[in-house]
Amino acid sequence: MNCQGGSVRITANLEQYERIDTTVSIKQDNQRIHIRMKANFGFLEIKPAYSDGIGKDEQWSLTLNGQSFYSLENKLPADKYKGELSHKCYEDISFNIAVNKGKRQVFDMAKQVKLKKGGLVLKAEKNGEPVFVNGKQVGKTPFSGSVPLCAVIEVGKGKEKVDVVLEHNGRVEYTHEYAYKVLFNRGVEYGNKGNYDQAIEDFNEALRIKPDDKVALYYRAGAYRFKGNYDRAIEDYNAALRIEPDYQDALRARGLAYVGKGNYDRAIEDYTAALRIKPDLLALLFRGVAYYNKGNYDRAIEDYTAALRIKPDHQYALYWRGLAYVGKGNYDRAIEDYNAALRIKPDYLEALSYRGFAYAKKGNDDRAIEDYNAALRIKPDYLDALYHRGLAYYAKGNYDRAIEDFNAALRIKPDHYNALYDRGGMYYNKGNYDRAIEDFNAALRIKPDHQYALYWRGMAYVGKGNYDRAIEDFEATLKIDPNNTLARNSLEKIHQIKARAKSNSYANESYPPPATQANTPNYANVSYGSILTDSRDGKKYKTVVIGRQIWMAENLNYNASGSKCHDNLESNCDIYGRLYNWNTAKKACPKGWFLPNNAEWEGLKSSVHVGNVGSSGYWWSHTDTERSYSAYVLRYVDWSLSYDGKSSLHSVRCLRRP
């Protein structure tokens, strides 16, 4: 500062220091003057204390005269103070202290520190487990006592931490669940909700606590299996079985994992091993399913029957045995089992749908449709019932209703290959070749190597008169299956047609000609089929393919009970086949073949020449009349459908549906 020489008065005010008012003498330039101010403050230091180190990680809170301070060492104006110290683990401490000028005051709380405590009643999964407080054993479960709020409480020989929140001067009752159990139970709960990834995480943590726990391994394997990770599941089942080789649940479940991989033989080994330990309903059922998937229907039926001896009203055993009987072609026994299953569970969708399927296989399409309708009343979007009802309508010749059902099925599952393929067949049978080709194209995008979709697309191109595209499809079919007789015969027929076209009036026109009624060959709907051998007696029959159906081109000559030869001459049977009453005719066709109904006869009338005895002949239809004593027949004389008494004797032609 600048000032004149001589005496100078100086005053100074500084917070927490005494005011200065003094005179000094200035004798020269740049003279330094030192003025010492007296402090008007002191220091307060709080020395914290902790009992056995409890709560040391958290600092005490300090208030002085109602003002909060974040430090336990503070510079304060000289004054008297009322202090409060608080800590979540300790009782509050109140104190009075004077801070003097220029002095340091120290408050040592050691003699006043007192832990907050609460009452604890601690139980565990079993009595007698040791209880530790801050590392010292204080008792055993069930434990009751006063415990510091911030103490570390542990239980069990492994000293597992107890996560309990105590109440100051209160009482808490707590049952400790070991961390393993919490993780395990939560993993099971996640698995039941379908959250398999989270379930696996919890089982992983549980297994870090108990690496050799067979049950956690078993459940983690189950989560992997439901995710479709069968190899990882099998690893865990193997680990569980190394711990306990006779762990029946793990053997049975490992079998399911092998089924998921398509390894039915290994699955059967596991189910058999499980059954050696003790009789087991589920192992029998699952082994039956494995045999069923291998096509061993007799062994499957044995296992389902054994399961039903254990539990006669087991609806799923009845249902699966029904499937095995369907596999064997024993549709009546299948229907019996489905009936029994439905008596137990009337809304059993699968049993309704497959009973309908069995009725359809018997040629009783109306009864099949009833079952599909019943299933769809329960679940209107039941895909299996919609698709199979469409097939039943197709068998009845009701192509429009069939298309409606296939449409509905495809709205639910747009990539349903069979619905696309069969809807294409319906459009083909209706003569709508463009729509048929669209559906066969869509089906082939899903299964590019499906020979029948290729073949029937070729037939649709024949219907349009596009023989070159048809040839491409027939040749592609033969690359997949060189023994496909339908494709080979069709290809030969098309080449014959094209060869004839070169020598007729089409020679100077663009080829192929338009697919009009006048120039489209009848072959668009008909081709020769392969030879049918009846496994019951070895007799052979020629067949013919009409649209998507395969017909016998000769009358049936199977010696069923009650059947006869015309004029009782065996030589007539060799020429014309045998004669049957209606009830016998319905059951007389070879396995997989059926007595045609009226709609199917109508589709055949203009396509196939059927032999006759003399100038007339009659063939049974599966279609019943409203009269209980009569059924429909096809008359050769005028190709009309009439009816006759069910006890009358007529010929039979059998049909194979796609």
C-alpha positions in Angstrom: 0.0 0.0 0.0 1.2 3.6 -0.5 1.4 6.0 2.4 3.4 9.1 3.6 6.2 8.7 6.2 5.5 9.2 9.8 2.9 7.7 12.1 0.1 5.7 10.4 -3.0 4.3 12.1 -3.9 0.7 11.0 -7.2 -1.1 11.8 -7.9 -4.8 10.7 -11.0 -7.1 11.0 -10.8 -10.8 10.1 -13.4 -13.4 10.9 -12.5 -15.6 13.9 -9.7 -13.1 14.9 -9.7 -10.1 17.4 -10.0 -6.6 15.9 -6.7 -4.6 15.6 -6.5 -0.8 16.0 -2.8 0.4 16.3 -0.4 3.1 15.1 2.9 2.4 13.4 5.9 4.6 12.3 6.9 4.7 8.6 10.6 5.6 8.1 11.5 4.4 4.7 10.3 3.1 1.3 9.2 -0.6 1.1 9.2 -0.9 4.8 7.6 -4.2 6.0 5.2 -4.1 8.9 4.2 -7.3 10.8 1.0 -7.2 12.9 0.1 -10.4 14.8 -3.6 -11.0 15.2 -4.9 -12.9 18.1 -7.2 -15.9 17.3 -10.8 -15.7 18.4 -11.3 -19.5 17.7 -10.3 -22.9 18.9 -10.3 -26.5 17.6 -12.6 -29.4 18.5 -11.5 -32.9 17.8 -13.9 -35.9 18.3 -12.1 -39.2 18.8 -14.4 -42.0 17.5 -14.7 -45.3 19.2 -16.1 -48.6 18.1 -17.0 -51.8 20.1 -15.2 -54.8 18.6 -14.8 -52.8 15.3 -18.5 -52.9 14.7 -19.6 -50.2 12.3 -16.1 -49.0 11.7 -16.8 -48.6 8.0 -19.3 -45.9 8.7 -18.5 -42.5 10.2 -20.3 -41.0 13.2 -22.6 -38.0 12.4 -21.9 -34.8 14.4 -24.2 -31.8 15.2 -23.1 -28.8 17.3 -25.7 -26.4 18.5 -28.1 -28.0 16.0 -25.7 -27.5 13.0 -24.4 -30.6 11.1 -20.7 -31.1 10.6 -19.3 -33.6 8.1 -15.9 -33.8 9.8 -15.0 -34.9 13.4 -12.2 -32.3 13.5 -13.4 -28.7 13.2 -12.2 -25.1 13.7 -14.8 -23.3 15.8 -15.4 -19.9 17.3 -14.7 -19.8 20.9 -18.0 -20.7 22.6 -19.9 -23.3 24.5 -21.4 -26.1 22.5 -24.0 -28.8 22.9 -23.0 -31.8 20.8 -24.8 -34.8 19.4 -23.1 -37.9 18.0 -25.2 -40.5 16.1 -24.4 -43.8 14.3 -26.7 -46.5 12.9 -24.9 -49.1 15.1 -24.7 -47.2 18.4 -26.8 -45.4 20.9 -26.8 -41.6 20.4 -24.2 -39.7 22.5 -24.9 -36.2 23.9 -22.2 -33.9 25.4 -21.4 -30.3 26.3 -18.0 -28.7 25.6 -16.4 -25.3 25.6 -14.1 -24.2 22.8 -11.4 -21.7 24.0 -9.5 -19.2 21.9 -6.4 -20.8 20.4 -6.9 -24.1 22.1 -7.6 -27.6 20.9 -10.4 -29.5 22.7 -10.6 -33.3 22.4 -13.7 -35.3 23.1 -13.1 -39.1 23.5 -16.3 -41.0 23.2 -14.8 -44.4 24.3 -16.3 -44.4 27.7 -19.8 -43.5 26.4 -20.1 -45.7 23.2 -22.8 -48.2 23.6 -24.0 -50.6 20.8 -27.6 -50.6 19.6 -29.2 -54.0 20.1 -32.3 -55.9 19.1 -33.8 -59.1 20.1 -33.4 -62.1 17.7 -35.2 -65.4 17.5 -33.3 -67.4 14.9 -34.4 -70.7 13.4 -32.8 -72.8 10.7 -33.8 -75.9 8.6 -32.8 -78.1 11.5 -32.1 -77.5 15.2 -28.6 -77.6 16.7 -26.9 -75.5 14.0 -24.2 -73.2 15.6 -25.0 -69.5 15.6 -22.1 -67.0 15.4 -22.1 -63.2 16.2 -19.1 -61.4 14.9 -17.3 -64.7 14.5 -18.0 -65.9 18.1 -20.4 -68.7 18.7 -23.2 -67.5 20.9 -25.5 -70.5 20.8 -27.3 -73.0 18.6 -30.6 -73.0 16.6 -33.2 -72.3 17.7 -31.4 -69.2 19.1 -32.9 -66.4 21.2 -31.0 -63.4 22.5 -30.0 -59.8 22.2 -27.7 -59.1 19.2 -26.0 -55.8 18.1 -27.8 -54.3 15.2 -24.7 -54.2 13.0 -23.2 -57.5 14.0 -22.3 -60.1 11.4 -24.6 -63.1 12.1 -23.7 -66.5 10.7 -25.2 -70.0 11.0 -24.1 -73.5 10.4 -20.7 -75.1 10.3 -19.9 -73.3 7.0 -20.8 -70.0 8.7 -23.4 -68.9 6.1 -24.3 -65.3 6.6 -27.8 -64.6 7.9 -29.4 -61.6 6.1 -31.7 -60.4 8.8 -32.6 -56.8 9.6 -32.9 -56.3 13.4 -35.0 -53.6 15.1 -33.5 -51.3 17.8 -35.0 -52.4 21.1 -37.4 -54.6 19.2 -37.7 -58.3 18.6 -37.4 -60.1 15.2 -38.2 -63.8 14.5 -36.3 -65.1 11.4 -36.0 -68.5 9.8 -32.8 -68.8 7.8 -32.9 -70.5 4.4 -29.5 -71.5 3.2 -28.3 -69.7 0.1 -28.1 -72.9 -1.8 -31.8 -73.6 -1.0 -32.8 -70.1 -2.0 -30.9 -70.3 -5.3 -32.2 -73.8 -6.0 -35.8 -73.0 -5.3 -35.7 -69.8 -7.4 -34.1 -71.8 -10.2 -37.0 -74.3 -10.0 -39.5 -71.4 -10.0 -37.9 -69.8 -13.1 -37.9 -73.2 -14.9 -41.6 -73.7 -14.1 -42.2 -70.2 -15.7 -40.2 -71.2 -18.8 -37.4 -68.8 -18.0 -34.7 -71.4 -18.6 -31.7 -69.0 -18.9 -32.4 -67.5 -15.5 -33.0 -70.9 -14.1 -29.6 -72.1 -15.3 -27.9 -69.1 -13.8 -29.4 -69.9 -10.4 -28.5 -73.6 -10.6 -25.0 -72.5 -11.6 -24.7 -70.5 -8.4 -26.2 -73.3 -6.3 -23.7 -75.7 -7.7 -20.8 -73.4 -6.9 -21.9 -73.8 -3.2 -22.6 -77.5 -3.5 -20.7 -78.8 -6.6 -21.7 -82.4 -6.0 -25.4 -81.9 -5.6 -27.2 -84.4 -7.9 -30.5 -82.7 -7.6 -29.2 -79.3 -8.8 -27.5 -81.1 -11.7 -30.7 -82.9 -12.6 -32.7 -79.7 -12.6 -30.1 -77.7 -14.6 -30.1 -80.6 -17.1 -33.9 -80.2 -17.4 -33.5 -76.5 -18.2 -31.0 -77.3 -20.9 -33.3 -80.0 -22.3 -36.2 -77.6 -22.5 -34.0 -75.2 -24.3 -33.2 -77.9 -26.8 -29.6 -78.2 -25.8 -29.7 -81.9 -25.5 -25.9 -82.5 -25.4 -25.5 -80.1 -22.5 -28.4 -81.7 -20.7 -26.9 -85.2 -21.1 -23.6 -83.9 -19.6 -25.4 -82.9 -16.4 -27.4 -86.1 -16.3 -24.1 -88.0 -16.6 -22.6 -86.0 -13.8 -25.6 -86.7 -11.5 -25.4 -90.4 -12.4 -21.7 -90.5 -11.5 -22.7 -89.3 -8.0 -25.6 -91.8 -7.8 -25.6 -94.5 -10.5 -29.2 -95.6 -9.5 -30.7 -92.1 -9.8 -33.9 -93.2 -11.5 -35.2 -89.8 -12.3 -31.9 -88.9 -14.0 -31.9 -92.1 -16.1 -35.5 -91.5 -17.2 -34.8 -87.8 -18.0 -31.6 -88.6 -19.9 -33.7 -90.9 -22.0 -35.9 -87.9 -22.9 -32.8 -86.0 -24.0 -31.7 -88.9 -26.2 -35.2 -88.9 -27.7 -34.8 -85.2 -28.4 -31.6 -86.0 -30.4 -33.5 -88.8 -32.2 -31.4 -91.5 -30.6 -34.2 -93.8 -29.6 -32.0 -96.8 -29.0 -30.0 -95.0 -26.3 -33.2 -93.7 -24.9 -34.6 -97.2 -24.6 -31.4 -98.3 -22.8 -31.9 -95.6 -20.2 -35.6 -96.3 -19.7 -34.8 -100.0 -19.3 -32.1 -99.2 -16.8 -34.6 -97.1 -14.8 -37.1 -100.0 -14.8 -34.5 -102.4 -13.5 -34.2 -100.2 -10.4 -38.0 -100.3 -9.7 -41.3 -100.4 -11.7 -42.0 -96.9 -13.0 -45.1 -95.7 -14.8 -43.3 -92.8 -16.6 -40.4 -95.0 -17.7 -42.8 -97.4 -19.2 -44.7 -94.6 -21.0 -41.5 -93.0 -22.3 -40.0 -96.3 -23.5 -43.3 -97.0 -25.3 -43.0 -93.6 -27.0 -39.4 -94.4 -28.1 -40.5 -97.8 -29.5 -43.4 -96.0 -31.3 -41.0 -93.5 -32.8 -38.9 -96.5 -34.1 -42.0 -98.0 -35.7 -42.0 -100.9 -33.2 -45.7 -100.7 -32.5 -46.0 -104.1 -30.8 -43.3 -103.3 -28.2 -44.9 -99.8 -27.7 -48.3 -101.4 -27.0 -46.6 -103.8 -24.5 -45.2 -100.9 -22.5 -48.5 -98.8 -22.6 -50.4 -101.9 -21.5 -47.9 -102.4 -18.6 -48.4 -98.8 -17.6 -52.2 -99.2 -17.7 -51.8 -102.2 -15.3 -50.2 -99.8 -12.9 -52.8 -97.0 -13.5 -55.8 -98.2 -15.5 -57.3 -94.7 -15.9 -54.1 -93.1 -17.2 -55.5 -91.0 -20.1 -52.1 -90.5 -21.8 -51.2 -94.2 -21.8 -54.6 -94.9 -23.4 -54.0 -92.1 -26.0 -50.5 -93.3 -26.9 -51.6 -96.9 -27.1 -54.3 -95.7 -29.5 -51.6 -94.1 -31.6 -49.7 -97.4 -31.7 -52.8 -99.2 -32.8 -53.2 -96.6 -35.6 -49.6 -97.3 -36.6 -50.5 -101.0 -36.9 -53.7 -100.2 -38.9 -55.9 -101.5 -36.1 -58.3 -98.6 -36.1 -61.0 -100.3 -34.2 -58.7 -100.9 -31.2 -57.4 -97.4 -31.5 -60.9 -96.0 -31.3 -61.6 -98.1 -28.2 -58.5 -96.5 -26.5 -59.5 -93.0 -27.6 -63.0 -93.6 -26.3 -61.6 -94.7 -22.9 -59.3 -91.6 -22.7 -62.2 -89.3 -23.5 -64.4 -90.9 -20.8 -61.6 -89.8 -18.4 -61.1 -86.4 -20.0 -63.9 -85.4 -22.3 -62.1 -82.3 -23.6 -58.9 -84.2 -24.5 -58.1 -82.4 -27.8 -55.5 -84.8 -29.1 -57.7 -87.9 -28.4 -60.6 -86.3 -30.2 -58.5 -85.3 -33.2 -56.8 -88.8 -33.5 -60.1 -90.6 -33.0 -61.3 -88.6 -35.9 -58.2 -89.6 -37.8 -58.8 -93.3 -37.0 -62.4 -93.0 -38.3 -61.1 -91.4 -41.4 -58.7 -94.3 -41.9 -61.7 -96.6 -41.7 -63.4 -94.6 -44.4 -66.0 -93.1 -42.0 -65.3 -89.5 -42.9 -68.6 -88.2 -41.5 -67.7 -89.6 -38.1 -64.2 -88.2 -38.4 -65.6 -84.7 -39.1 -67.8 -84.9 -36.0 -64.7 -85.5 -33.9 -62.7 -82.7 -35.6 -65.7 -80.4 -35.0 -65.8 -81.3 -31.3 -62.1 -80.5 -31.0 -62.6 -77.2 -32.7 -65.5 -76.2 -30.5 -63.0 -76.5 -27.6 -60.2 -74.8 -29.4 -61.2 -73.0 -32.6 -57.6 -72.5 -33.8 -56.6 -76.2 -33.2 -54.3 -76.6 -36.2 -54.3 -80.4 -36.2 -58.1 -80.7 -36.3 -58.4 -78.0 -39.0 -55.9 -79.7 -41.3 -57.3 -83.2 -40.8 -60.9 -82.0 -41.2 -59.8 -80.6 -44.5 -58.5 -84.1 -45.5 -61.8 -85.6 -44.5 -63.8 -83.1 -46.7 -61.4 -84.0 -49.5 -62.1 -87.7 -49.0 -65.8 -86.8 -49.3 -65.1 -85.0 -52.5 -66.1 -81.6 -51.0 -63.0 -79.7 -52.3 -64.4 -76.3 -51.4 -64.8 -77.1 -47.7 -61.4 -78.8 -47.7 -59.9 -75.6 -49.1 -61.6 -73.5 -46.4 -60.0 -75.7 -43.7 -56.6 -75.6 -45.3 -56.9 -71.8 -45.6 -57.7 -71.6 -41.9 -54.7 -73.9 -41.0 -52.4 -71.7 -43.1 -53.6 -68.5 -41.4 -52.4 -70.1 -38.1 -49.2 -71.6 -39.6 -48.3 -70.0 -43.0 -45.4 -72.5 -43.5 -47.6 -75.6 -42.9 -46.2 -77.8 -45.7 -48.9 -80.4 -45.8 -51.7 -77.8 -45.9 -50.0 -76.1 -48.8 -49.4 -79.4 -50.6 -53.0 -80.7 -50.1 -54.6 -77.3 -50.9 -52.6 -77.5 -54.2 -54.2 -80.9 -54.7 -57.7 -79.6 -54.1 -57.1 -76.8 -56.7 -55.7 -79.4 -59.1 -58.8 -81.6 -58.7 -61.0 -78.5 -59.3 -59.1 -77.8 -62.5 -57.6 -74.6 -61.2 -54.1 -75.4 -62.3 -52.6 -71.9 -61.7 -53.6 -71.9 -58.0 -52.4 -75.5 -57.7 -49.0 -74.5 -59.1 -48.8 -71.5 -56.6 -49.4 -73.9 -53.7 -46.9 -76.5 -55.0 -44.4 -73.7 -55.5 -44.9 -72.6 -51.9 -44.6 -76.1 -50.6 -41.4 -76.6 -52.6 -39.8 -73.5 -51.1 -40.2 -75.3 -47.7 -39.1 -78.7 -48.9 -37.3 -78.3 -52.3 -36.7 -82.1 -52.6 -40.2 -83.3 -52.0 -40.8 -85.5 -55.0 -44.6 -85.6 -54.8 -45.0 -81.8 -54.8 -42.7 -81.8 -57.9 -44.7 -84.5 -59.5 -48.1 -82.9 -59.0 -46.8 -79.5 -60.1 -45.8 -81.3 -63.2 -49.3 -82.7 -63.6 -50.7 -79.2 -63.1 -48.5 -78.0 -66.0 -49.8 -80.9 -68.0 -53.3 -79.7 -67.3 -52.3 -76.2 -68.6 -50.8 -77.8 -71.7 -47.3 -76.6 -70.7 -45.5 -79.9 -71.4 -42.0 -78.5 -71.3 -42.4 -77.3 -67.7 -44.1 -80.6 -66.9 -41.1 -82.5 -68.3 -38.8 -80.5 -66.1 -40.7 -81.4 -63.0 -41.0 -85.1 -63.9 -37.2 -85.3 -64.6 -36.5 -83.5 -61.2 -38.8 -86.0 -59.5 -36.8 -88.9 -61.0 -33.5 -87.4 -59.9 -34.8 -87.6 -56.4 -36.3 -91.1 -56.8 -35.4 -92.9 -60.0 -37.9 -95.6 -59.0 -40.9 -93.2 -59.0 -43.2 -95.1 -61.4 -45.7 -92.3 -61.6 -43.1 -89.8 -62.8 -41.5 -92.2 -65.2 -44.9 -93.2 -66.8 -45.9 -89.5 -67.0 -42.7 -88.5 -68.7 -43.0 -91.3 -71.3 -46.6 -90.3 -72.0 -45.7 -86.6 -72.4 -42.9 -87.6 -74.9 -45.4 -89.7 -76.8 -47.8 -86.7 -76.9 -45.1 -84.4 -78.2 -44.0 -86.9 -80.8 -47.5 -87.3 -82.1 -47.9 -83.5 -82.1 -45.0 -83.1 -84.6 -46.9 -85.2 -87.2 -50.4 -83.6 -86.8 -52.0 -80.3 -87.4 -50.0 -78.6 -84.7 -46.8 -79.0 -86.6 -46.9 -75.5 -88.1 -48.3 -73.9 -84.9 -46.6 -72.7 -81.8 -46.2 -75.6 -79.4 -47.6 -76.6 -77.0 -51.1 -75.6 -78.0 -53.5 -73.8 -75.5 -54.9 -76.1 -72.9 -58.5 -76.0 -74.2 -61.1 -78.8 -73.8 -60.6 -79.8 -77.4 -56.8 -80.2 -77.4 -55.9 -81.1 -73.8 -55.2 -84.8 -73.6 -57.3 -86.9 -71.1 -53.9 -87.9 -69.7 -53.9 -84.7 -67.7 -56.0 -86.6 -65.1 -55.0 -90.2 -65.6 -51.8 -92.3 -65.5 -50.8 -95.9 -64.8 -49.8 -96.7 -61.3 -47.6 -99.4 -59.8 -48.6 -103.0 -59.1 -50.4 -103.5 -55.8 -49.6 -106.7 -54.0 -52.2 -107.6 -51.3 -50.1 -108.7 -48.3 -52.9 -110.9 -47.1 -52.9 -113.4 -50.0 -50.2 -112.2 -52.4 -52.6 -111.4 -55.2 -51.5 -108.6 -57.5 -53.6 -105.8 -59.0 -53.0 -103.2 -61.6 -53.6 -99.6 -60.4 -54.4 -96.3 -62.1 -53.7 -92.7 -60.9 -56.6 -90.4 -61.3 -55.9 -86.8 -60.2 -54.2 -87.4 -56.8 -56.0 -90.7 -56.0 -54.8 -94.2 -56.8 -57.5 -96.7 -57.8 -57.4 -100.5 -58.3 -57.9 -101.1 -62.1 -59.3 -104.6 -61.3 -62.0 -105.9 -59.1 -61.0 -107.1 -55.6 -60.5 -110.9 -55.4 -59.8 -111.3 -51.6 -61.5 -114.3 -50.1 -63.3 -112.5 -47.2 -65.8 -114.4 -45.1 -69.2 -114.5 -46.9 -67.8 -113.4 -50.3 -68.6 -115.5 -53.4 -67.7 -116.0 -57.0 -70.2 -115.2 -59.7 -72.3 -118.4 -60.4 -70.1 -120.0 -57.7 -67.5 -120.6 -60.3 -63.9 -120.1 -59.1 -62.9 -119.3 -62.7 -65.2 -116.2 -62.5 -63.3 -114.9 -59.4 -60.1 -115.0 -61.4 -61.7 -112.9 -64.2 -64.1 -110.6 -62.4 -63.1 -110.7 -58.7 -65.3 -111.8 -55.8 -68.7 -110.5 -54.8 -69.4 -109.0 -51.3 -72.3 -107.8 -49.2 -72.0 -104.2 -48.1 -70.8 -104.7 -44.6 -68.0 -107.1 -45.8 -67.1 -104.8 -48.7 -66.4 -101.9 -46.2 -63.7 -104.0 -44.5 -62.4 -106.0 -47.5 -59.8 -103.6 -49.0 -56.1 -104.1 -48.3 -54.4 -102.1 -45.5 -54.3 -98.4 -46.5 -57.0 -98.8 -49.2 -60.6 -97.9 -48.9 -64.0 -98.5 -50.4 -64.8 -95.4 -52.4 -67.8 -93.1 -51.5 -70.3 -91.6 -53.9 -68.2 -88.4 -54.5 -65.2 -90.5 -55.4 -67.2 -92.7 -57.8 -68.5 -89.6 -59.5 -64.9 -88.4 -60.1 -64.0 -91.8 -61.6 -66.9 -92.5 -63.9 -65.5 -90.8 -67.1 -61.9 -91.7 -66.5 -61.6 -95.5 -66.1 -63.1 -98.4 -67.9 -64.3 -101.0 -65.4 -64.9 -104.6 -66.5 -68.3 -106.2 -66.1 -70.0 -109.6 -66.1 -72.0 -109.7 -69.3 -73.8 -106.4 -70.0 -74.1 -105.1 -66.5 -72.1 -104.8 -63.3 -72.4 -103.2 -59.9 -69.8 -101.9 -57.4 -70.4 -101.0 -53.8 -70.0 -97.4 -52.6 -69.1 -96.7 -49.0 -71.9 -94.2 -48.8 -75.0 -95.4 -46.8 -78.6 -94.4 -47.6 -81.1 -93.0 -45.2 -82.6 -96.5 -45.1 -80.9 -98.8 -42.7 -81.2 -101.8 -45.1 -79.7 -100.3 -48.2 -76.5 -98.6 -49.5 -75.4 -97.0 -52.8 -73.9 -98.9 -55.8 -72.5 -97.8 -59.1 -74.3 -99.4 -62.1 -72.1 -100.1 -65.1 -75.1 -100.0 -67.5 -75.6 -96.2 -67.3 -72.8 -95.2 -64.9 -75.4 -94.0 -62.4 -75.4 -94.3 -58.6 -78.4 -96.3 -57.3 -78.9 -98.2 -54.2 -79.5 -101.9 -53.3 -80.0 -104.0 -50.2 -76.9 -104.3 -48.0 -77.1 -108.1 -48.2 -76.8 -108.1 -52.0 -73.6 -109.3 -53.5 -71.6 -106.8 -55.7 -68.0 -106.2 -56.8 -65.5 -104.0 -55.0 -62.9 -101.5 -56.3 -60.5 -100.1 -53.7 -59.1 -96.6 -53.6 -56.0 -95.2 -52.0 -56.2 -91.6 -50.8 -53.2 -89.3 -50.6 
